[in-house]
Structure formats: structure tokens, C-alpha cells
Amino acid sequence: MRRVVITGIGIYSCIGKSIQEVSEALYHGKSGIGIDPARTLYGYRSPLTGILEPPQLKNVLTRRQRICLPEEGEYAYVATDDALKDAGISDEYLDKNEVGILYGNDSSSRAVIESHEICVEKKDTTLMGSGAIFQSMNSTVTMNLATIFRLKGINMTISAACSSGSHSIGLGTLLIRQGLQDMIICGGAQETNVLSMASFDGLGAFSIRIAEPHKASRPFDAGRDGLVPSGGAATLIIEEYEHAVKRGARIYAEVTGYGFSSNGVHISQPCEKGSALAMERALKDAGVNPAEVDYINAHATSTVIGDTYEAMAIDRIFGPYRTPVSSTKGMTGHECWMAGSSEIIYTLLMMRDSFIAPNLNFETPDEASAKLNIISSTIEKKMDICLSNSFGFGGTNSALILKKI
Amino acid sequence: MEKSKIREIVNNFLIEEIEVDPKGISDEALLKDDLGIDSLDFVDIVVIVEQHFGFKIKPEEMSGIRTLSQFYDYIENKVNA
């Protein structure tokens, strides 16, 4: 079977905008959470969010390229440009070879809402401008990046709620294994503008620990009061193993397992069975026993129901082995459509630098999380096999297994 | 509005907002072939003209306009009508 490896990574997140920054933030347990006053003015229940500024792309991209890029597309552009450089992929390579893109994204709110507001005022669709349609479609990230980087392979967006970024890597892995592609740009992007999270805030799912932003995201902790939304973009270059070796690429790890499942139960609530099934399938795909897994990067978002079902599912499979678990969302907040790919990067960096980043703010276990070996402060640990979970609205589940080679 | 003012506003938004090469700006410049303005750019020019001059360009009125000079004349006629 053709093997799939990760040869490049790039990230633009609230805990860092370079691999170095992010690695240090993970090691030191740095929180990227803060207050966005615009959310309060807009009517949000919670102003807490991952804090990051859009990149400046004037004189980097042409006007036509910039005008079609929404906020999350800007993040994705920077992350992808960095990932391609990290993988040693030149402009000449892109022109002479077939590279695909499968990227996670599940909203692009600002262009949709602002276009509507223009039309209400002006009663004229032309006055929305030429970029609105390209910014407002769900596939905005892949349509823009495929054009900017002149890609000629598979080209589509994966929309699977908060597991979008993880499925993009899993599905890309399947395409490469099948021999249909040699290299695919995978990842996930998440907008953070004031319009992007309003209806989610309306569900009352967000933490309101406003006085202590750095303590607001508390996955698995009994004192949690909801998740903190966040965003940015994370890109991974995945590649067929022999192809990577032949061109002398540096290999971070192999993607050995991908497991997916759908709960078929509730639109917003996860379930133990579906989460466990995705992990079991990933383990089977990778051909590893639960005892061999060195670390689990949990999906845990800091909501009672989500954390509890995941803890039960992890305990069901890994309970006897006391496998170390942490949710990096304690630092980053919930990066939503981006999370499944950023958390693979976080896990890769931990594998590379031999440490486990802390599950920030895990102070008091509840009945479910007490059964897990949750790492609440950084530990040094050499790791060869790691698993990362991602679950989303609608019961879509994804689990990926990475192996150091 | 003075023709010179119209020229100044148009040239300014072509350079600053449409990012046309300033060296290409001349009365004889062809909007499409010399300045590289495509159909998507034209949509944005409609938006910008509405903001600066307060009227909406009708595509059928633009069909005979090929040069920058003709474009200045078109705006002058609309603004001063």
C-alpha cells in the first residue's frame, strides 16, 4: 500500500503565527484567548475569543487575489504559503507537477451579510462588488488557494463542521493511497470576525468567564462553563512516501490511520459510541493496538456534554493503558473548522520536540475525566504514535493516527 | 464638476483601488488591452463610480467606451447632465 507522510506545515493561530512561536506556546502553555469588545456591542452573550489580527497582504497578493479572499482565506493563504516553503515546494514545482487541495471550511459570514446589507440599502446587486461571490461561498478557501498557487489536482472544500480540518487530511490520505494524487494541500480555516460566531453564541455554548480570559477554556475540568471560539488556519502538505523520499523532503510523520463515523443521533450533541467507532477504525487502519498509542490529542472543547462523551469513549478504548490525554483547546480555544488540522500540527510539534503540551486549566476532574490520564502541565515524553480526535455538529467524527518514521 | 477634477478622481481610483500601473494612464489608453481592466474589475468600477459620482453606470452605456478619454467624457456627461 502507498504510504502517506506529512512534509510541510504552516499555521496562523492565536498562539502563534510561525511553527517556532506555536511550538514555544504549546510547551509553555500559553493562552491565546482574550476579549473582543465588538462582540459585546453586536449583542453577543460572550466577548471571549481567540485573538488574532488579519495578515497584511497588500504588495504580497494582487488586487484581484486579495479582493476575492475573505478573512479565513487570508489566514489560509499565509499558512499554506508557509507550509509549501516548509515542504520545499517551489513555484517551479507547482507549475510542473499536479498538486491537489482538500481544505476544511464551513462558513464565510462577512461577505454574505455585508452583501445583503448593501442590497437592502442600494437595491442593486452590482454594488456588492466583484469579490462578494468568491468570498461568500463555502469553497472560498480552496477556490482562492487553487488559483493563487496554480494547483492542478483535486480541488474542493471539506465542510464537516468542527471535524472539517481532520477529514481533509483523512480524505487526502485515502486519495494518495489510492494512487490518484502524489501531493495534496490539506488543512482547515476558521473566520473570527464579529459576524462569524453570533448564532453559535446564541446557543449559550460559550464561556462567560470574562474576568479571566486565560482561564475560560477548561476542557475536561469540572469548573468549565462553555467553550471559547477561536480561529485562524492550519495547512499540512501530505505526500506519498516514496515521492517525498525521492525529492529529499523532510518527513514530520506518517499518517497511518484515519477513522470516520457518523452518530446519527442529535444535531449538536456528540455520543460515546460514534466517537469510539472513529477511534477504533483509525486504530484498525493504522494496524496498532491501543496500548501502542503514546498520546491522545482530544477534541474536548470545554463543554460538559462534549467532554464527557469523549472521556467515556477514550476510557472505553484506552482506559487500561492510562494513555496520556490533553486538549490543546485550553490554550487555543475551539478553532472549529480549523481545529482538526491545527491539532495535527500541535501533535506533530509535540512528537518532534518530545513533549506533551498541557491541557490548560484542568484543575478539578469530574466523574468522566477522572478516569483519564489528563496532562495538566507540560511533560517531556518521547512519542512515536499519536491519535487526534475531531468531532462536529451533526455527529460527524474523525480520528487520525500519526506515526514517527 | 470640472473635467480636470473628474480626471483626477478617476485616475486616482484606477491607481489606488484598481491598482492600474500609473505609467499606463493616458487619454488614449485602452481600458481593456492597455490598462488590463477585465469584466470583474468593471463591476468594482461601477461600485467606485457610484461612491464618487453618485450615479450607477449602465452596462449598455459603456459598450462603446474603449479609451480612458471616452470614459472621462462619459462621466462628465452623466455628472453634469
Interface residues (C-beta under 8 A of the other chain):
Chain A: T62 R63 R64 I67 K122 D124 T126 L127 M128 G129 S130 G131
Chain B: E17 I18 E19 L40 D41 V43 D44 V46 V47 E50 K56
